[in-house]
Amino acid sequence: MPNPIRILAFSGSARRGSLNKKLLAAAVAASREAGAEVTVVDFKDLPIPLYDGDLEAAGGMPGNAQKLVALVAEHHGLLIASPEYNSQITPLLKNAIDWCTRAEENPLQGKVAAVISASPGMFGGIRSMTLARQLLTHLGCHVVPVQCVLPQADKAFDEEGRLKDERARKNVNAVAAALVKTAARLT
C-alpha cells in the first residue's frame, strides 16, 4: 500500500494483565496484516487527569490530553478495546474520549472506528462495547458494523497471548479487515 492507512489503537483498561489488552494485541496484528500502520497507546504511558472543567478553565487542556488529541487527528481510524465495568464503559476510556471532545476541533469527527471487547463473563463485554459504539457514533465517528466480543476471555489465550479459538481469530480478523477497508474508502 503506497500510503498505508494509519490506525490508533488503545484499550480502556490500564491493568497489566488486561484481557482487553490481549484482545487488542490480536486485533493490532490483524490490522497490520490487513495493510495498516498501527500505533498503540497505553494510557499508563499517557496518563490523563479526570476531566474537570475547573482544571481546564485554569490551565487549558493538559499536555497528555493534547498529545492524545494530536494522535487521534493524525490517524485515519481507531481500534478500541472497551472493557466492561458494572455493565458500562470504563472510566478510563470515557475520560480519554471526553478530553478529545474538548479540543478546539473534535478529532473524532469523521474517523472510522472499530470496537472490540473481552470479558471473563458469558456476555464478552457486549454491553460496554454497545455503549462505546453508541458514544463514538454520537461524536461523529463512522463505526464499522463488524463486531468482536470475547466471552470467557480468561480462558481464551495461550501462554504466548494468542487466541486459542479459530472462530475468535476469524472475528478479530473480520473487525480489522473492515476497519482498514472502510478507512481506506473514506480517506
C-alpha positions in Angstrom: 0.0 0.0 0.0 1.7 3.3 -1.1 0.0 5.4 1.6 -1.0 2.9 4.3 -4.0 3.5 6.5 -2.9 4.7 9.9 -4.8 3.2 12.9 -4.6 4.4 16.5 -5.2 1.5 18.9 -5.9 1.7 22.7 -7.7 -0.1 25.5 -10.0 1.3 28.1 -8.0 -0.8 30.7 -4.7 0.1 32.2 -4.2 -3.2 34.0 -1.0 -5.1 33.1 -2.8 -8.4 32.6 -5.8 -6.9 30.9 -7.8 -9.3 28.8 -8.8 -6.4 26.6 -5.2 -5.5 26.0 -4.6 -9.1 24.9 -7.5 -8.9 22.5 -6.3 -5.5 21.3 -2.9 -7.0 20.6 -4.5 -9.7 18.4 -6.6 -7.0 16.6 -3.5 -4.9 16.1 -1.7 -7.8 14.5 -4.7 -8.5 12.2 -4.9 -4.8 11.3 -1.2 -4.8 10.3 -1.8 -8.0 8.3 -4.6 -6.1 6.5 -2.1 -3.4 5.5 -2.4 -0.7 8.1 0.2 1.0 10.1 -0.9 0.8 13.8 0.2 3.0 16.7 -0.7 1.5 20.1 -1.2 3.9 23.0 -1.2 2.6 26.6 -2.8 5.1 28.9 -0.3 4.0 31.7 2.3 5.7 29.5 0.0 8.7 28.7 -1.8 9.5 32.0 -4.6 12.0 31.6 -6.3 13.6 34.6 -10.0 13.1 35.1 -11.9 15.6 33.1 -12.6 18.7 35.3 -14.0 21.9 33.8 -12.3 24.0 36.5 -8.9 22.3 35.7 -9.5 23.1 32.0 -10.5 26.7 32.7 -7.5 27.3 34.9 -4.8 25.7 32.7 -6.3 24.6 29.4 -6.1 21.1 28.1 -3.4 19.0 29.9 -0.3 18.1 27.9 -1.1 14.4 27.6 -4.7 15.1 26.6 -3.2 17.4 23.9 -0.9 14.5 22.8 -3.9 12.2 22.6 -5.9 14.7 20.5 -2.9 15.0 18.1 -2.6 11.2 17.8 -6.3 10.8 17.0 -6.1 13.7 14.5 -3.1 12.2 12.6 -4.6 8.7 12.2 -7.4 7.6 9.8 -9.1 5.2 12.2 -9.4 4.0 15.8 -9.2 0.5 17.1 -10.6 0.5 20.7 -10.9 -2.3 23.2 -13.8 -1.5 25.5 -13.7 -3.4 28.8 -16.8 -3.7 30.9 -17.1 -2.4 34.5 -20.5 -3.0 36.0 -22.1 -3.3 32.6 -20.7 0.0 31.5 -17.8 1.6 29.6 -14.7 2.1 31.8 -14.0 5.5 33.4 -10.5 5.4 31.7 -12.0 5.1 28.2 -14.8 7.6 28.8 -12.3 10.1 30.2 -10.0 9.8 27.2 -12.9 10.4 24.8 -14.2 13.3 26.9 -10.9 15.1 26.7 -10.8 14.6 23.0 -14.1 16.3 22.7 -12.7 19.4 24.5 -10.3 20.1 21.7 -10.9 23.2 19.5 -11.9 20.8 16.7 -13.3 17.4 17.6 -10.6 14.9 16.3 -13.1 12.1 16.5 -15.4 13.7 13.8 -15.2 11.6 10.6 -12.8 9.0 12.0 -13.5 5.3 11.3 -13.7 3.3 14.5 -13.9 -0.4 15.4 -14.7 -1.5 19.0 -13.9 -4.9 20.5 -14.4 -6.2 23.9 -13.3 -9.1 26.1 -14.7 -10.3 29.5 -14.4 -13.4 31.6 -18.2 -13.4 31.8 -20.6 -15.0 29.3 -21.5 -11.7 27.6 -18.0 -10.9 26.5 -18.3 -7.2 27.2 -21.1 -6.7 24.7 -22.8 -4.1 27.0 -19.8 -1.8 27.2 -19.0 -2.3 23.6 -22.5 -1.3 22.6 -22.3 1.8 24.7 -18.8 2.7 23.3 -20.1 2.3 19.8 -23.1 4.5 20.6 -20.9 7.2 22.1 -18.5 7.2 19.2 -21.3 7.4 16.7 -22.8 10.3 18.6 -19.4 12.1 18.4 -19.2 11.7 14.6 -17.2 8.5 14.1 -18.1 6.0 11.4 -18.2 2.8 13.5 -17.8 -0.3 11.4 -20.7 -2.7 11.8 -18.5 -5.8 12.3 -18.1 -6.6 16.0 -16.0 -8.8 18.1 -16.8 -9.8 21.7 -14.8 -12.4 23.5 -16.7 -14.2 26.3 -14.7 -16.3 28.9 -11.7 -14.4 27.8 -9.8 -15.6 30.9 -9.6 -19.0 29.1 -9.2 -17.7 25.5 -5.5 -17.1 25.3 -2.5 -19.4 25.3 0.7 -18.8 27.2 2.0 -16.5 24.5 -1.1 -14.4 24.5 -2.5 -15.8 21.2 -6.2 -16.6 20.8 -6.8 -20.4 21.1 -10.1 -20.5 19.2 -10.2 -20.3 15.4 -13.6 -18.6 15.5 -12.3 -15.9 17.8 -9.4 -15.3 15.5 -11.7 -15.0 12.5 -13.8 -12.5 14.3 -10.8 -10.4 15.2 -9.6 -10.6 11.6 -13.0 -9.6 10.3 -13.1 -6.5 12.5 -9.5 -5.5 11.5 -10.3 -6.0 7.8 -13.5 -4.0 8.0 -11.7 -1.1 9.8 -8.8 -0.9 7.3 -11.1 -1.3 4.3 -13.6 1.3 5.5 -10.8 3.8 6.5 -9.2 3.3 3.0 -12.5 4.1 1.3 -13.2 7.2 3.4 -9.7 8.6 3.2 
